[in-house]
């Protein structure tokens, strides 16, 4: 029994030396993202808000980072926050951001809520995911918490239909006035039959 336990000790020592001396093939990439949480309050339906995300590459090589949205489960969301209804309301100036070695890059994020009264007075949560495009064995993903609260009123934007309707109405009124006023004056007077 003693010789077998001796072999186990040698094997354990050998494995420990291998683990310490040789780097592990899966290394996390060294980058950071800020801010880690964005809170947008009182965004009226029909309105939009913009902010910048800063990605810092702390490595000596260039990296490309992918940006996406992620709807967390109910247990992961803050209390009182509902799932964000439609991730297409969030747009990135670029879904892929190239960051040079030991530098940083910014990307603009826009949140636009449709002009519909049913979106008024809501509290939502969605996460923005930033991850390196190069997939290694171990990939680090950063999740930025985006908290959006909408106001109680729909933002009144320019209603193109109303503007076009007013212009057409003015044009029709001008035609009617021209026809009846100026054409009547221009008509020759017929002598009355005797």
SEKOL-445122 format. One line per field, with one value per atom (N, C-alpha, C): x, z, y; residue in three letters. Coordinates in nm, 4 decimals, always signed. Layout:
u <- [X;...]
w <- [Z;...]
v <- [Y;...]
residuo <- [ala;...]
This chain:
u <- [+0.0809;+0.0000;+0.0852;+0.1947;+0.2802;+0.3318;+0.3772;+0.4279;+0.3192;+0.1946;+0.0880;+0.0594;+0.0583;+0.0340;+0.1508;+0.2704;+0.3867;+0.3698;+0.3163;+0.2934;+0.1878;+0.0850;-0.0174;+0.0402;+0.1302;+0.1939;+0.2788;+0.3553;+0.4383;+0.3508;+0.2417;+0.1509;+0.0886;+0.0461;-0.0121;+0.0919;+0.2142;+0.3209;+0.3506;+0.3544;+0.3804;+0.2695;+0.1442;+0.0316;+0.0338;+0.0703;+0.0785;+0.1868;+0.3003;+0.4093;+0.3665;+0.2991;+0.2535;+0.1544;+0.0623;-0.0387;+0.0256;+0.1239;+0.1882;+0.2793;+0.3584;+0.4578;+0.4013;+0.2992;+0.2453;+0.1176;+0.1087;-0.0120;-0.1337;-0.2432;-0.3696;-0.4141;-0.4611;-0.4953;-0.6148;-0.6974;-0.8140;-0.7839;-0.7591;-0.7334;-0.8403;-0.8920;-0.9945;-0.9307;-1.0052;-0.9533;-0.9646;-0.8708;-0.8619;-0.9240;-1.0528;-1.1216;-1.2260;-1.2712;-1.3751;-1.4733;-1.5904;-1.6967;-1.7533;-1.7818;-1.8463;-1.9470;-2.0511;-2.0912;-2.1493;-2.1561;-2.2083;-2.3602;-2.4183;-2.5638;-2.6075;-2.7138;-2.7706;-2.9156;-2.9553;-3.0934;-3.1523;-3.2583;-3.3289;-3.4667;-3.4921;-3.6195;-3.7055;-3.8358;-3.9354;-3.9185;-3.8877;-3.8783;-4.0195;-4.0667;-4.2036;-4.2147;-4.3242;-4.3463;-4.3467;-4.2733;-4.2539;-4.1218;-4.0563;-3.9278;-3.8122;-3.6914;-3.5730;-3.4668;-3.3783;-3.2656;-3.1398;-3.0274;-2.8998;-2.7959;-2.7024;-2.5891;-2.4737;-2.3542;-2.2350;-2.1899;-2.1442;-2.0750;-1.9272;-1.8407;-1.6972;-1.6396;-1.5673;-1.5033;-1.3534;-1.2891;-1.1445;-1.0765;-0.9816;-0.9020;-0.7693;-0.7449;-0.6245;-0.5152;-0.5333;-0.4339;-0.3443;-0.2390;-0.1424;-0.1793;-0.2993;-0.3459;-0.4826;-0.5136;-0.6437;-0.7534;-0.8726;-0.9879;-1.1110;-1.2008;-1.3316;-1.4344;-1.5234;-1.6245;-1.7625;-1.8462;-1.9834;-2.0788;-2.1787;-2.2785;-2.4155;-2.4846;-2.6185;-2.7038;-2.8309;-2.9199;-2.9528;-2.9913;-3.0267;-3.1385;-3.2492;-3.3597;-3.3402;-3.3059;-3.2836;-3.4150;-3.4035;-3.5208;-3.5735;-3.6927;-3.7570;-3.6742;-3.6101;-3.5305;-3.4039;-3.3587;-3.2366;-3.2649;-3.3902;-3.4259;-3.4447;-3.4322;-3.4587;-3.6066;-3.6348;-3.7728;-3.8559;-3.9736;-4.0633;-4.0369;-3.9387;-3.9045;-3.9601;-4.0201;-4.0741;-3.9742;-3.9983;-3.9145;-3.9329;-3.8239;-3.8293;-3.9094;-4.0136;-4.1067;-4.0471;-3.9536;-3.9048;-3.7617;-3.6668;-3.5266;-3.4905;-3.5818;-3.5549;-3.5664;-3.6169;-3.6232;-3.4861;-3.3902;-3.2538;-3.1647;-3.0923;-3.0011;-2.8623;-2.7631;-2.6228;-2.5697;-2.4820;-2.4213;-2.3433;-2.2932;-2.2277;-2.2391;-2.2788;-2.2903;-2.1552;-2.0551;-1.9187;-1.8277;-1.7504;-1.6622;-1.5190;-1.4346;-1.2931;-1.2175;-1.1421;-1.0665;-0.9195;-0.8364;-0.6933;-0.6336;-0.5122;-0.4427;-0.4251;-0.4476;-0.4292;-0.4984;-0.6205;-0.6959;-0.8435;-0.9249;-1.0690;-1.1448;-1.2693;-1.3574;-1.4964;-1.5705;-1.7079;-1.8047;-1.9213;-2.0293;-2.1569;-2.2380;-2.3617;-2.4759;-2.5549;-2.6728;-2.7955;-2.8970;-3.0209;-3.1375;-3.2183;-3.3411;-3.4574;-3.5420;-3.6563;-3.7841;-3.8735;-4.0009;-4.1074;-4.1859;-4.2913;-4.3959;-4.4556;-4.5580;-4.6909;-4.7098;-4.8337;-4.8622;-4.9823;-5.0176;-4.9996;-5.0063;-4.9931;-4.8524;-4.7532;-4.6159;-4.5889;-4.6878;-4.6694;-4.6734;-4.5917;-4.5918;-4.5368;-4.4388;-4.3826;-4.2399;-4.1982;-4.0607;-4.0060;-3.9033;-3.8478;-3.6999;-3.6526;-3.5095;-3.4661;-3.3518;-3.2877;-3.1376;-3.0608;-2.9154;-2.8515;-2.7437;-2.6637;-2.5390;-2.5143;-2.4008;-2.2862;-2.1666;-2.0447;-1.9505;-1.9090;-1.8177;-1.7203;-1.6018;-1.5054;-1.5565;-1.5319;-1.5769;-1.4937;-1.3657;-1.2796;-1.3174;-1.3615;-1.4073;-1.2910;-1.2570;-1.1560;-1.2276;-1.1498;-1.2081;-1.2927;-1.2436;-1.3167;-1.3426;-1.4687;-1.5045;-1.5695;-1.5228;-1.5807;-1.6863;-1.8052;-1.9131;-1.9420;-1.9552;-1.9988;-2.1448;-2.2233;-2.3642;-2.3884;-2.4390;-2.4686;-2.6189;-2.6560;-2.7973;-2.8573;-2.9627;-3.0324;-3.1719;-3.1978;-3.3263;-3.3995;-3.5164;-3.5930;-3.7291;-3.7603;-3.8922;-3.9555;-4.0790;-4.1464;-4.2347;-4.2539;-4.3403;-4.4862;-4.5723;-4.7153;-4.7825;-4.7159;-4.7778;-4.7022;-4.7749;-4.7140;-4.6583;-4.5335;-4.4699;-4.5324;-4.5754;-4.6385;-4.5302;-4.5223;-4.4266;-4.4981;-4.4263;-4.4864;-4.5707;-4.6991;-4.7878;-4.7954;-4.7295;-4.7190;-4.8563;-4.9449;-5.0789;-5.1559;-5.1465;-5.2168;-5.1586;-5.0264;-4.9615;-5.0011;-4.9988;-5.0371;-5.1842;-5.2697;-5.4124;-5.4374;-5.3668;-5.3816;-5.3364;-5.2233;-5.1743;-5.2718;-5.3275;-5.4248;-5.5496;-5.5955;-5.7123;-5.6897;-5.5725;-5.5400;-5.5368;-5.4780;-5.4706;-5.6105;-5.6977;-5.8354;-5.9114;-5.8954;-5.9631;-5.9155;-5.7871;-5.7330;-5.7908;-5.8046;-5.8619;-6.0081;-6.0842;-6.2256;-6.2392;-6.1613;-6.1662;-6.1288;-6.0244;-5.9812;-6.0915;-6.1484;-6.2494;-6.3719;-6.4266;-6.5506;-6.5302;-6.4227;-6.4042;-6.3498;-6.2370;-6.1736;-6.2443;-6.2927;-6.3608;-6.4938;-6.5572;-6.6835;-6.6630;-6.5534;-6.5227;-6.4863;-6.4235;-6.3750;-6.4849;-6.5992;-6.7083;-6.7652;-6.7834;-6.8459;-6.9932;-7.0402;-7.1808;-7.2639;-7.3618;-7.4508;-7.5628;-7.5905;-7.7035;-7.8311;-7.9140;-8.0381;-8.1323;-8.1989;-8.2936;-8.4132;-8.4576;-8.5687;-8.6979]
w <- [+0.0000;+0.0000;+0.0000;+0.0646;+0.0735;-0.0645;-0.1503;-0.2804;-0.3652;-0.3547;-0.4353;-0.3910;-0.2621;-0.2139;-0.2497;-0.2591;-0.2999;-0.4447;-0.5282;-0.6681;-0.6796;-0.5964;-0.5973;-0.5553;-0.4577;-0.4134;-0.5258;-0.5941;-0.7061;-0.8198;-0.8477;-0.9530;-0.9178;-0.7943;-0.7498;-0.7565;-0.7156;-0.7214;-0.8661;-0.9542;-1.0959;-1.1556;-1.1280;-1.1793;-1.1247;-0.9980;-0.9390;-1.0073;-1.0355;-1.1042;-1.2456;-1.3167;-1.4530;-1.4520;-1.3582;-1.3509;-1.3183;-1.2307;-1.1919;-1.3018;-1.3641;-1.4609;-1.5987;-1.6405;-1.7749;-1.7670;-1.8508;-1.8465;-1.8936;-1.8329;-1.8691;-2.0037;-2.0970;-2.2305;-2.2338;-2.1323;-2.1306;-2.0415;-2.1038;-2.0276;-2.0617;-1.9616;-1.9837;-2.0450;-2.1326;-2.1939;-2.0957;-2.1061;-2.0129;-2.0749;-2.0490;-2.0970;-1.9946;-2.0076;-1.9173;-1.9954;-1.9370;-1.9993;-1.8936;-1.9346;-1.8424;-1.9199;-1.8552;-1.7182;-1.7089;-1.5887;-1.5691;-1.5526;-1.5265;-1.5145;-1.5704;-1.6489;-1.7057;-1.6616;-1.6091;-1.5656;-1.6446;-1.7180;-1.7953;-1.7323;-1.6775;-1.6110;-1.6954;-1.6857;-1.7445;-1.8956;-1.9647;-2.1113;-2.1671;-2.2327;-2.2853;-2.4050;-2.4160;-2.5385;-2.6577;-2.7607;-2.8754;-2.8672;-2.7524;-2.7329;-2.7417;-2.7347;-2.7358;-2.6436;-2.5987;-2.5137;-2.5707;-2.5553;-2.6051;-2.4947;-2.4999;-2.4074;-2.4752;-2.4194;-2.4734;-2.3824;-2.4431;-2.3720;-2.4069;-2.3075;-2.3293;-2.3059;-2.4052;-2.3954;-2.3896;-2.2842;-2.2671;-2.2913;-2.3823;-2.4127;-2.3391;-2.2401;-2.1576;-2.2035;-2.3193;-2.3707;-2.4741;-2.5118;-2.6097;-2.7525;-2.7737;-2.9085;-2.9323;-3.0587;-3.0952;-3.0772;-3.0427;-3.0286;-3.0916;-3.1379;-3.1866;-3.0877;-3.0433;-2.9456;-3.0094;-2.9758;-3.0269;-2.9192;-2.9620;-2.8701;-2.9059;-2.8067;-2.8255;-2.7032;-2.7111;-2.5964;-2.5389;-2.4119;-2.3438;-2.2450;-2.2539;-2.1598;-2.0447;-1.9256;-1.8120;-1.7613;-1.6935;-1.6336;-1.5179;-1.4747;-1.3685;-1.2406;-1.2073;-1.0844;-1.0931;-1.2144;-1.2323;-1.2397;-1.2645;-1.2770;-1.1392;-1.1360;-1.0137;-0.9787;-0.8513;-0.8050;-0.8649;-0.9154;-0.9742;-1.1210;-1.1792;-1.3207;-1.4051;-1.5180;-1.6114;-1.7247;-1.8010;-1.9174;-2.0226;-2.0843;-2.1898;-2.3058;-2.3547;-2.4518;-2.5874;-2.6378;-2.7743;-2.7849;-2.8008;-2.8049;-2.9329;-3.0309;-3.1514;-3.1223;-3.0053;-2.9657;-2.9237;-2.9117;-2.8731;-2.9948;-3.0296;-3.1442;-3.1029;-3.1666;-3.1421;-3.2655;-3.2451;-3.3607;-3.4425;-3.3752;-3.4426;-3.3521;-3.4079;-3.3280;-3.3060;-3.3813;-3.3629;-3.3442;-3.2365;-3.2043;-3.2009;-3.2827;-3.2864;-3.1906;-3.0989;-3.0005;-3.0129;-3.0357;-3.0497;-2.9156;-2.9208;-2.8002;-2.7027;-2.5754;-2.4672;-2.4949;-2.5420;-2.5687;-2.5402;-2.5740;-2.5511;-2.6712;-2.6833;-2.7904;-2.7313;-2.7911;-2.7457;-2.8561;-2.8138;-2.9078;-2.8514;-2.9399;-2.8979;-2.8981;-2.7920;-2.7790;-2.7750;-2.8525;-2.8576;-2.8142;-2.7239;-2.6797;-2.7291;-2.8157;-2.8726;-2.8450;-2.7685;-2.7332;-2.8318;-2.8920;-2.9853;-2.9168;-2.9958;-2.9442;-2.9318;-2.8190;-2.7925;-2.6433;-2.6088;-2.4687;-2.3833;-2.4434;-2.3623;-2.3050;-2.3571;-2.3052;-2.1970;-2.1627;-2.0618;-1.9212;-1.8318;-1.6911;-1.6652;-1.7416;-1.7277;-1.6736;-1.6070;-1.5578;-1.6132;-1.6984;-1.7656;-1.7345;-1.7624;-1.7501;-1.8645;-1.9218;-2.0237;-2.0033;-2.0458;-2.0312;-2.1684;-2.1733;-2.2943;-2.2749;-2.3697;-2.3571;-2.4454;-2.3881;-2.4616;-2.4447;-2.5574;-2.5503;-2.6674;-2.6488;-2.7591;-2.8713;-2.9934;-3.1082;-3.1244;-3.0886;-3.0971;-2.9824;-3.0169;-2.9155;-2.8712;-2.7442;-2.6862;-2.6022;-2.5372;-2.4553;-2.3425;-2.2838;-2.1780;-2.2255;-2.2381;-2.2885;-2.1763;-2.1595;-2.0601;-2.1290;-2.0720;-2.1208;-2.0137;-2.0552;-1.9638;-1.9931;-1.8869;-1.9003;-1.8322;-1.9086;-1.8577;-1.8343;-1.7135;-1.6762;-1.7260;-1.8079;-1.8605;-1.7994;-1.7185;-1.6514;-1.7181;-1.7730;-1.8458;-1.7787;-1.7442;-1.6900;-1.7832;-1.8231;-1.9160;-1.8399;-1.8998;-1.8418;-1.8652;-1.8102;-1.8192;-1.9454;-2.0227;-2.1415;-2.2669;-2.3736;-2.5032;-2.5570;-2.6029;-2.6577;-2.7917;-2.8052;-2.9298;-3.0298;-3.1345;-3.2401;-3.3565;-3.4618;-3.5811;-3.6477;-3.6644;-3.7296;-3.8771;-3.9606;-4.1029;-4.1680;-4.1297;-4.1881;-4.1646;-4.0449;-4.0134;-4.0945;-4.1035;-4.1790;-4.3260;-4.3851;-4.5261;-4.5445;-4.4531;-4.4609;-4.4575;-4.3710;-4.3631;-4.4932;-4.5480;-4.6743;-4.7893;-4.7980;-4.9032;-4.8855;-4.7625;-4.7354;-4.7774;-4.7477;-4.7880;-4.9395;-5.0057;-5.1520;-5.2140;-5.1627;-5.2134;-5.1898;-5.0736;-5.0438;-5.1389;-5.1691;-5.2623;-5.4017;-5.4459;-5.5783;-5.5857;-5.4816;-5.4787;-5.4822;-5.4030;-5.4010;-5.5377;-5.5971;-5.7293;-5.8317;-5.8338;-5.9344;-5.9224;-5.8021;-5.7861;-5.7872;-5.7367;-5.7278;-5.8584;-5.9023;-6.0208;-6.1494;-6.1595;-6.2809;-6.2974;-6.1896;-6.1961;-6.2478;-6.2047;-6.2516;-6.3990;-6.4444;-6.5816;-6.6796;-6.6368;-6.7268;-6.7944;-6.9245;-6.9913;-6.9528;-6.9421;-6.9052;-7.0319;-7.0289;-7.1437;-7.1358;-7.2469;-7.2445;-7.2187;-7.1480;-7.1140;-7.2333;-7.2499;-7.3624;-7.3346;-7.4403;-7.4249;-7.4722]
v <- [-0.1197;+0.0000;+0.1261;+0.1203;+0.2381;+0.2799;+0.1866;+0.2295;+0.2968;+0.2514;+0.3115;+0.4551;+0.4817;+0.6175;+0.7088;+0.6518;+0.7292;+0.7764;+0.6898;+0.7267;+0.8371;+0.8314;+0.9357;+1.0708;+1.0685;+1.1927;+1.2495;+1.1626;+1.2090;+1.2636;+1.1965;+1.2411;+1.3769;+1.3930;+1.5199;+1.6317;+1.6040;+1.7045;+1.7425;+1.6429;+1.6695;+1.7573;+1.7249;+1.8039;+1.9468;+1.9625;+2.0949;+2.1786;+2.1191;+2.1894;+2.2282;+2.1377;+2.1669;+2.2827;+2.2824;+2.3885;+2.5231;+2.5237;+2.6492;+2.7022;+2.6154;+2.6601;+2.6917;+2.6223;+2.6432;+2.7262;+2.8281;+2.9114;+2.8333;+2.8647;+2.8003;+2.8556;+2.7722;+2.8212;+2.9170;+2.9164;+3.0053;+3.1245;+3.2376;+3.3586;+3.4613;+3.5234;+3.6256;+3.7494;+3.8142;+3.9355;+4.0509;+4.1415;+4.2516;+4.3768;+4.3984;+4.5177;+4.5590;+4.6816;+4.7303;+4.8169;+4.8347;+4.9131;+5.0075;+5.1305;+5.2235;+5.3086;+5.3537;+5.3233;+5.1821;+5.1302;+4.9948;+4.9941;+5.1108;+5.1208;+5.2554;+5.2524;+5.3742;+5.3810;+5.4960;+5.5143;+5.6305;+5.6031;+5.7052;+5.7210;+5.8386;+5.8659;+5.9585;+5.9397;+6.0296;+6.0469;+5.9380;+5.9410;+5.9267;+6.0299;+6.0290;+5.9358;+5.8597;+5.7827;+5.8776;+5.8417;+5.9294;+6.0036;+5.9965;+6.0643;+5.9664;+6.0210;+5.9358;+5.9935;+5.9062;+5.9454;+5.8817;+5.9510;+5.8995;+5.9062;+5.8120;+5.8119;+5.7393;+5.7546;+5.6893;+5.5771;+5.4683;+5.3614;+5.3737;+5.3622;+5.3675;+5.2287;+5.1779;+5.0463;+5.0700;+5.0195;+5.0347;+4.9006;+4.9002;+4.7809;+4.7955;+4.7102;+4.7202;+4.6244;+4.5640;+4.4693;+4.5359;+4.4655;+4.5161;+4.4793;+4.4302;+4.3950;+4.4596;+4.4849;+4.5422;+4.4380;+4.4844;+4.3946;+4.4586;+4.3731;+4.4162;+4.3625;+4.4501;+4.4130;+4.4194;+4.3224;+4.3156;+4.3668;+4.4433;+4.4977;+4.4412;+4.3892;+4.3337;+4.3681;+4.3342;+4.3512;+4.2141;+4.2134;+4.0891;+4.1210;+4.0472;+4.0638;+3.9661;+4.0160;+3.9263;+3.8675;+3.7559;+3.6935;+3.7772;+3.7459;+3.8236;+3.8254;+3.7133;+3.7065;+3.7915;+3.8239;+3.9033;+4.0535;+4.0898;+4.2311;+4.2939;+4.4258;+4.5008;+4.4894;+4.4999;+4.4901;+4.6036;+4.5690;+4.6673;+4.6964;+4.6295;+4.6516;+4.5374;+4.5739;+4.4745;+4.4532;+4.3484;+4.3194;+4.4280;+4.4688;+4.5708;+4.5128;+4.5833;+4.5248;+4.4889;+4.5697;+4.5465;+4.5975;+4.5058;+4.5488;+4.6242;+4.6293;+4.7088;+4.8589;+4.8949;+5.0351;+5.0873;+4.9973;+5.0351;+5.0184;+5.1239;+5.1153;+5.1627;+5.1033;+5.1376;+5.2095;+5.3075;+5.3743;+5.2720;+5.1687;+5.0567;+4.9352;+4.8223;+4.6995;+4.6330;+4.6758;+4.6258;+4.7457;+4.7436;+4.8552;+4.8043;+4.8648;+4.8290;+4.9209;+4.8597;+4.9366;+4.8982;+4.9978;+4.9724;+4.9337;+4.8797;+4.8354;+4.9521;+4.9246;+5.0217;+5.1557;+5.1487;+5.2715;+5.2466;+5.3451;+5.3323;+5.3865;+5.3426;+5.3896;+5.4080;+5.5010;+5.5278;+5.4899;+5.4452;+5.4188;+5.4796;+5.5351;+5.6015;+5.5007;+5.5050;+5.4189;+5.5103;+5.4748;+5.5528;+5.4650;+5.5174;+5.4500;+5.5355;+5.4788;+5.5515;+5.4732;+5.5329;+5.4696;+5.5183;+5.4267;+5.4689;+5.5578;+5.6451;+5.7372;+5.6641;+5.5987;+5.5266;+5.5384;+5.5759;+5.5986;+5.4737;+5.3548;+5.2325;+5.2161;+5.2907;+5.2820;+5.3866;+5.4680;+5.5728;+5.5129;+5.5688;+5.5288;+5.3896;+5.3449;+5.2098;+5.2168;+5.1088;+5.0928;+4.9620;+4.9715;+4.8543;+4.8380;+4.7172;+4.6888;+4.5984;+4.6311;+4.5490;+4.5644;+4.4655;+4.4726;+4.4858;+4.5616;+4.5749;+4.4890;+4.4002;+4.3079;+4.3554;+4.3586;+4.3909;+4.2728;+4.2143;+4.1001;+4.1063;+4.0490;+4.0467;+3.9578;+4.0003;+3.9218;+3.7949;+3.8031;+3.6850;+3.5915;+3.4748;+3.3788;+3.2913;+3.3026;+3.2162;+3.1118;+3.0296;+2.9237;+2.9826;+3.0894;+3.1580;+3.3004;+3.3388;+3.4708;+3.5509;+3.6729;+3.7625;+3.8482;+3.8511;+3.9374;+4.0413;+4.1658;+4.2706;+4.2999;+4.3095;+4.3439;+4.4784;+4.5728;+4.7058;+4.7118;+4.7454;+4.7508;+4.8820;+4.8715;+4.9889;+4.9921;+5.0950;+5.1117;+5.2280;+5.2005;+5.3022;+5.3194;+5.4444;+5.4790;+5.5810;+5.5538;+5.6448;+5.7424;+5.8593;+5.9618;+5.9286;+6.0115;+5.9860;+6.0365;+6.1189;+6.1788;+6.1379;+6.1202;+6.0922;+6.2227;+6.2188;+6.3389;+6.3722;+6.4958;+6.5394;+6.5747;+6.4980;+6.5255;+6.5910;+6.6184;+6.6762;+6.5694;+6.5983;+6.5044;+6.5427;+6.4667;+6.4974;+6.5004;+6.4121;+6.4075;+6.5359;+6.5902;+6.7148;+6.8303;+6.8369;+6.9447;+6.9379;+6.8192;+6.8029;+6.8389;+6.7978;+6.8304;+6.9802;+7.0504;+7.1964;+7.2616;+7.2174;+7.2742;+7.2490;+7.1288;+7.0978;+7.1835;+7.2018;+7.2860;+7.4302;+7.4842;+7.6218;+7.6333;+7.5352;+7.5360;+7.5305;+7.4444;+7.4361;+7.5662;+7.6254;+7.7518;+7.8610;+7.8645;+7.9643;+7.9436;+7.8187;+7.7899;+7.8341;+7.8058;+7.8433;+7.9950;+8.0653;+8.2119;+8.2662;+8.2153;+8.2613;+8.2400;+8.1217;+8.0882;+8.1776;+8.1881;+8.2631;+8.4139;+8.4634;+8.6074;+8.6651;+8.6105;+8.6676;+8.6270;+8.5092;+8.4643;+8.5382;+8.5687;+8.6405;+8.7820;+8.8431;+8.9777;+8.9762;+8.8733;+8.8660;+8.8296;+8.7814;+8.7429;+8.8674;+8.8597;+8.9745;+8.9798;+9.1016;+9.1183;+9.1074;+9.0237;+9.0059;+9.1082;+9.1655;+9.2591;+9.1803;+9.2424;+9.1747;+9.1790;+9.0720;+9.0640;+9.1533;+9.2280;+9.3194;+9.2605]
residuo <- [unk;unk;unk;unk;unk;unk;unk;unk;unk;unk;unk;unk;unk;unk;unk;unk;unk;unk;unk;unk;unk;unk;unk;unk;unk;unk;unk;unk;unk;unk;unk;unk;unk;unk;unk;unk;unk;unk;unk;unk;unk;unk;unk;unk;unk;unk;unk;unk;unk;unk;unk;unk;unk;unk;unk;unk;unk;unk;unk;unk;unk;unk;unk;unk;unk;unk;unk;unk;unk;unk;unk;unk;unk;unk;unk;unk;unk;unk;unk;unk;unk;unk;unk;unk;unk;unk;unk;unk;unk;unk;unk;unk;unk;unk;unk;unk;unk;unk;unk;unk;unk;unk;unk;unk;unk;unk;unk;unk;unk;unk;unk;unk;unk;unk;unk;unk;unk;unk;unk;unk;unk;unk;unk;unk;unk;unk;unk;unk;unk;unk;unk;unk;unk;unk;unk;unk;unk;unk;unk;unk;unk;unk;unk;unk;unk;unk;unk;unk;unk;unk;unk;unk;unk;unk;unk;unk;unk;unk;unk;unk;unk;unk;unk;unk;unk;unk;unk;unk;unk;unk;unk;unk;unk;unk;unk;unk;unk;unk;unk;unk;unk;unk;unk;unk;unk;unk;unk;unk;unk;unk;unk;unk;unk;unk;unk;unk;unk;unk;unk;unk;unk;unk;unk;unk;unk;unk;unk;unk;unk;unk;unk;unk;unk;unk;unk;unk;unk;unk;unk;unk;unk;unk;unk;unk;unk;unk;unk;unk;unk;unk;unk;unk;unk;unk;unk;unk;unk;unk;unk;unk;unk;unk;unk;unk;unk;unk;unk;unk;unk;unk;unk;unk;unk;unk;unk;unk;unk;unk;unk;unk;unk;unk;unk;unk;unk;unk;unk;unk;unk;unk;unk;unk;unk;unk;unk;unk;unk;unk;unk;unk;unk;unk;unk;unk;unk;unk;unk;unk;unk;unk;unk;unk;unk;unk;unk;unk;unk;unk;unk;unk;unk;unk;unk;unk;unk;unk;unk;unk;unk;unk;unk;unk;unk;unk;unk;unk;unk;unk;unk;unk;unk;unk;unk;unk;unk;unk;unk;unk;unk;unk;unk;unk;unk;unk;unk;unk;unk;unk;unk;unk;unk;unk;unk;unk;unk;unk;unk;unk;unk;unk;unk;unk;unk;unk;unk;unk;unk;unk;unk;unk;unk;unk;unk;unk;unk;unk;unk;unk;unk;unk;unk;unk;unk;unk;unk;unk;unk;unk;unk;unk;unk;unk;unk;unk;unk;unk;unk;unk;unk;unk;unk;unk;unk;unk;unk;unk;unk;unk;unk;unk;unk;unk;unk;unk;unk;unk;unk;unk;unk;unk;unk;unk;unk;unk;unk;unk;unk;unk;unk;unk;unk;unk;unk;unk;unk;unk;unk;unk;unk;unk;unk;unk;unk;unk;unk;unk;unk;unk;unk;unk;unk;unk;unk;unk;unk;unk;unk;unk;unk;unk;unk;unk;unk;unk;unk;unk;unk;unk;unk;unk;unk;unk;unk;unk;unk;unk;unk;unk;unk;unk;unk;unk;unk;unk;unk;unk;unk;unk;unk;unk;unk;unk;unk;unk;unk;unk;unk;unk;unk;unk;unk;unk;unk;unk;unk;unk;unk;unk;unk;unk;unk;unk;unk;unk;unk;unk;unk;unk;unk;unk;unk;unk;unk;unk;unk;unk;unk;unk;unk;unk;unk;unk;unk;unk;unk;unk;unk;unk;unk;unk;unk;unk;unk;unk;unk;unk;unk;unk;unk;unk;unk;unk;unk;unk;unk;unk;unk;unk;unk;unk;unk;unk;unk;unk;unk;unk;unk;unk;unk;unk;unk;unk;unk;unk;unk;unk;unk;unk;unk;unk;unk;unk;unk;unk;unk;unk;unk;unk;unk;unk;unk;unk]
